[in-house]
Every structure is written in C-alpha cells, then in structure tokens.
Amino acid sequence: MDLDLNFTPATNLIAIRRLALNTGEAADAPAAWLDFPEMRLAKLAQRYERLSVEQYRYQAPGVHYAEILDVSGAGFVTRYPGLWEMETLQ
C-alpha cells in the first residue's frame, strides 16, 4: 500500500511509477492517506487510468475527487485540477 500525503501531489508519483500502466490500462491503488492538518491516517481507495503519455484519469471516491491529472514524462503531477498546478519559470 502506498502512502498519500494530502498536502502534496508528489506522492501520486509513487503509485504512478509502481503501477507502470500502459496507455489504456487502469488499476486500483489503495493508499494510506495522511489527512493534514488533522494528522489522521486512513485507507483511501484510488484508481488510475492512463489516458496518454502525460495524462491519467484519477479517482478517489472517498474524498469525492475525480479528474484528469497531467504528468511529466517522469511521472510527476504537473496539474491537479482544482487543487494544484506546477508553476513554470519564465
């Protein structure tokens, strides 16, 4: 089971790399979810579906979240709709 810290999208990298999905594949990836700032640990159901090299459909029904995540070639989340987006230096 992976660890998911609710204050950073960096922990999605763990599941993305471990699952190593090909485009069109999907898998469940339950996680130990640390809810911050309450500091509660709970099981979080998650599902990843690889849509393309740089996009995943991500679902976490326990927290009512389902969106398309953009990722870098290395698997780091670059856009987490409604929650976070990577800033680029200009």
FENLIN-V275440 format. One line per field, one symbol per residue. ss: DSSP state (H for helix, E for strand, - for the rest). A space follows every 10 residues. Layout:
ss = ???
This chain:
ss = -EEEE---HH HHHHHHHHH- -----EEE-- EEEEE----E EEEE--EEEE EE--EEEEEE HHH-EEEEEE E-----EEEE ---EE-----
